Amino acid sequence: MTRYALDKPNAKLLGVCAGLARAAGWDALAVRLGVVVATLFLFGPLAILAYFLTAWLADGR
């Protein structure tokens, strides 16, 4: 696992999911789908807040 940083070249919105996928060695689409499912069915507004806080606090490369 590499160090987490936003992945802006592969970003769809802010690069949070793409950065997580790159750091973990996973497929970015799978991470994005997981975040959508978690937002809709589990965490709701908390997941959206966490996404934007991560984008704001993370190192952008």
ROPALUM-119261 format. One record per residue (C-alpha): residue in one letter; chain; y, z, x. Coordinates in nm, 3 decimals, always signed. Layout:
<recs>
rec residuo = A | cadena = A | Y = Y | Z = Z | X = X
...
</recs>
This chain:
<recs>
rec residuo = M | cadena = A | Y = +0.000 | Z = +0.000 | X = +0.000
rec residuo = T | cadena = A | Y = +0.337 | Z = -0.101 | X = +0.140
rec residuo = R | cadena = A | Y = +0.671 | Z = +0.069 | X = +0.089
rec residuo = Y | cadena = A | Y = +0.823 | Z = +0.015 | X = -0.257
rec residuo = A | cadena = A | Y = +1.134 | Z = -0.199 | X = -0.287
rec residuo = L | cadena = A | Y = +1.269 | Z = -0.423 | X = -0.560
rec residuo = D | cadena = A | Y = +1.140 | Z = -0.780 | X = -0.534
rec residuo = K | cadena = A | Y = +1.443 | Z = -0.977 | X = -0.646
rec residuo = P | cadena = A | Y = +1.316 | Z = -1.326 | X = -0.548
rec residuo = N | cadena = A | Y = +1.018 | Z = -1.282 | X = -0.786
rec residuo = A | cadena = A | Y = +1.208 | Z = -1.085 | X = -1.050
rec residuo = K | cadena = A | Y = +1.214 | Z = -1.166 | X = -1.419
rec residuo = L | cadena = A | Y = +1.472 | Z = -0.900 | X = -1.503
rec residuo = L | cadena = A | Y = +1.558 | Z = -0.668 | X = -1.214
rec residuo = G | cadena = A | Y = +1.253 | Z = -0.686 | X = -0.986
rec residuo = V | cadena = A | Y = +1.101 | Z = -0.346 | X = -1.066
rec residuo = C | cadena = A | Y = +0.760 | Z = -0.475 | X = -1.180
rec residuo = A | cadena = A | Y = +0.745 | Z = -0.742 | X = -0.909
rec residuo = G | cadena = A | Y = +0.825 | Z = -0.479 | X = -0.645
rec residuo = L | cadena = A | Y = +0.558 | Z = -0.245 | X = -0.778
rec residuo = A | cadena = A | Y = +0.305 | Z = -0.530 | X = -0.781
rec residuo = R | cadena = A | Y = +0.389 | Z = -0.628 | X = -0.424
rec residuo = A | cadena = A | Y = +0.372 | Z = -0.269 | X = -0.300
rec residuo = A | cadena = A | Y = +0.035 | Z = -0.207 | X = -0.468
rec residuo = G | cadena = A | Y = -0.113 | Z = -0.550 | X = -0.395
rec residuo = W | cadena = A | Y = -0.155 | Z = -0.632 | X = -0.765
rec residuo = D | cadena = A | Y = -0.064 | Z = -0.934 | X = -0.974
rec residuo = A | cadena = A | Y = +0.295 | Z = -0.916 | X = -1.102
rec residuo = L | cadena = A | Y = +0.198 | Z = -1.047 | X = -1.445
rec residuo = A | cadena = A | Y = -0.055 | Z = -0.765 | X = -1.489
rec residuo = V | cadena = A | Y = +0.208 | Z = -0.505 | X = -1.398
rec residuo = R | cadena = A | Y = +0.461 | Z = -0.661 | X = -1.636
rec residuo = L | cadena = A | Y = +0.208 | Z = -0.663 | X = -1.921
rec residuo = G | cadena = A | Y = +0.118 | Z = -0.302 | X = -1.845
rec residuo = V | cadena = A | Y = +0.482 | Z = -0.198 | X = -1.859
rec residuo = V | cadena = A | Y = +0.533 | Z = -0.379 | X = -2.190
rec residuo = V | cadena = A | Y = +0.223 | Z = -0.219 | X = -2.344
rec residuo = A | cadena = A | Y = +0.321 | Z = +0.125 | X = -2.213
rec residuo = T | cadena = A | Y = +0.672 | Z = +0.082 | X = -2.351
rec residuo = L | cadena = A | Y = +0.560 | Z = -0.033 | X = -2.694
rec residuo = F | cadena = A | Y = +0.268 | Z = +0.202 | X = -2.750
rec residuo = L | cadena = A | Y = +0.309 | Z = +0.506 | X = -2.526
rec residuo = F | cadena = A | Y = +0.650 | Z = +0.593 | X = -2.387
rec residuo = G | cadena = A | Y = +0.910 | Z = +0.394 | X = -2.580
rec residuo = P | cadena = A | Y = +1.269 | Z = +0.459 | X = -2.477
rec residuo = L | cadena = A | Y = +1.156 | Z = +0.682 | X = -2.189
rec residuo = A | cadena = A | Y = +0.987 | Z = +0.382 | X = -2.022
rec residuo = I | cadena = A | Y = +1.302 | Z = +0.173 | X = -2.063
rec residuo = L | cadena = A | Y = +1.512 | Z = +0.450 | X = -1.910
rec residuo = A | cadena = A | Y = +1.264 | Z = +0.487 | X = -1.621
rec residuo = Y | cadena = A | Y = +1.274 | Z = +0.111 | X = -1.560
rec residuo = F | cadena = A | Y = +1.653 | Z = +0.101 | X = -1.531
rec residuo = L | cadena = A | Y = +1.668 | Z = +0.420 | X = -1.324
rec residuo = T | cadena = A | Y = +1.414 | Z = +0.272 | X = -1.084
rec residuo = A | cadena = A | Y = +1.618 | Z = -0.048 | X = -1.057
rec residuo = W | cadena = A | Y = +1.931 | Z = +0.152 | X = -0.991
rec residuo = L | cadena = A | Y = +1.780 | Z = +0.390 | X = -0.732
rec residuo = A | cadena = A | Y = +1.534 | Z = +0.161 | X = -0.550
rec residuo = D | cadena = A | Y = +1.604 | Z = -0.028 | X = -0.234
rec residuo = G | cadena = A | Y = +1.666 | Z = -0.396 | X = -0.310
rec residuo = R | cadena = A | Y = +1.535 | Z = -0.649 | X = -0.061
</recs>
